[in-house]
Amino acid sequence: QVQLVESGGDSVQAGGSLRLSCVASTNDFEYKPMAWFRQAPGKQRERVGFVNPGGSTDYVGTVKGRFTVSRDNGKWTLHLQMNNLRPDDTGVYYCNTYEQTWPWGQGTRVTVSS
């Protein structure tokens, strides 16, 4: 069974930066569009950005220009660089395939204070 392990979450002040990582346990990673999702307190999980196997990316409007998704296929690792963080970026961040086909990991918590 595929395992996803997210890391890098922390508590930061507004305007700060964080880099999240997600390691997958399968080389299927190389062939999948991969995405970052977040679940804010009291809200449904939403996809914030994704990267295709070839490297093209797209983002939800609220993070465009601030977040960057990247991947290292050789290390089966997905990254999320988050800059200029805002309090409404607070939540638990998860990675998965774009279509959410793998079991969810434990996520990594990001807290942004004003």
C-alpha positions in Angstrom: 0.0 0.0 0.0 1.3 3.4 -0.9 2.3 5.6 2.0 2.6 9.4 1.9 4.6 11.2 4.6 4.3 15.0 4.8 6.7 17.2 6.8 7.8 20.8 7.2 4.8 22.4 8.8 5.3 25.0 11.6 3.9 28.1 13.2 4.9 31.3 11.5 3.9 34.9 11.4 2.1 36.5 8.5 4.6 37.3 5.7 6.8 34.3 6.5 7.7 31.3 4.4 7.7 27.6 4.8 8.7 24.6 2.6 6.7 21.5 2.9 7.8 18.0 1.7 6.0 14.8 0.9 7.7 11.5 0.3 5.9 8.7 -1.5 6.7 5.0 -1.1 6.3 4.1 -4.7 8.0 4.8 -8.0 4.5 5.3 -9.5 5.1 8.8 -8.1 7.1 9.6 -11.2 4.1 9.1 -13.5 1.3 10.8 -11.5 0.1 14.3 -11.5 0.7 15.2 -7.8 -1.1 17.8 -5.7 -1.1 19.6 -2.4 -4.3 19.9 -0.5 -5.1 21.8 2.7 -7.9 21.5 5.2 -8.5 24.7 7.1 -10.3 24.5 10.5 -14.0 23.8 10.0 -13.7 23.6 6.2 -13.4 20.9 3.6 -10.1 19.9 2.2 -9.2 21.8 -1.0 -6.6 21.3 -3.6 -4.2 24.3 -3.6 -1.8 23.4 -6.4 -0.5 20.5 -8.5 2.4 19.5 -10.8 2.2 17.2 -13.7 4.9 14.6 -14.3 6.6 16.9 -16.8 6.7 19.8 -14.4 3.8 22.1 -15.5 1.9 23.5 -12.6 -1.3 25.2 -11.7 -2.8 26.7 -8.5 -6.0 27.9 -6.9 -6.4 31.6 -7.2 -5.8 32.4 -3.5 -2.2 31.1 -3.5 -1.2 31.9 -7.1 2.0 33.9 -7.0 2.8 32.9 -3.5 3.0 29.1 -3.5 5.2 26.9 -5.8 4.7 23.1 -6.2 7.7 21.2 -7.4 8.7 17.5 -7.6 11.9 15.4 -7.4 11.0 12.3 -9.3 14.3 10.6 -8.4 13.4 10.9 -4.7 9.7 10.4 -5.1 9.3 13.7 -3.3 6.8 16.6 -3.7 7.5 20.1 -2.3 5.4 23.1 -1.6 7.2 26.4 -1.2 4.9 28.9 0.5 5.9 32.5 0.6 4.1 35.6 2.0 2.0 33.4 4.2 -1.4 34.8 5.4 -3.5 33.7 8.4 -6.0 32.1 6.0 -3.3 29.7 4.9 -3.6 28.0 8.3 -4.5 24.4 8.1 -3.3 20.9 7.7 -1.5 20.2 4.4 -1.6 16.9 2.6 -0.2 15.6 -0.6 -1.8 13.0 -2.9 -2.3 12.3 -6.6 -4.3 14.9 -8.4 -7.3 12.6 -8.4 -6.8 11.7 -4.7 -6.3 8.0 -5.4 -3.8 7.1 -2.7 -4.4 6.7 1.0 -4.0 10.0 2.8 -1.0 10.6 5.0 -1.1 12.3 8.4 -0.6 15.7 7.0 1.6 18.5 8.3 0.1 21.5 10.2 0.7 25.1 9.2 -0.3 27.9 11.5 0.0 31.5 10.4 -0.5 34.2 13.0 -1.2 37.8 12.3 
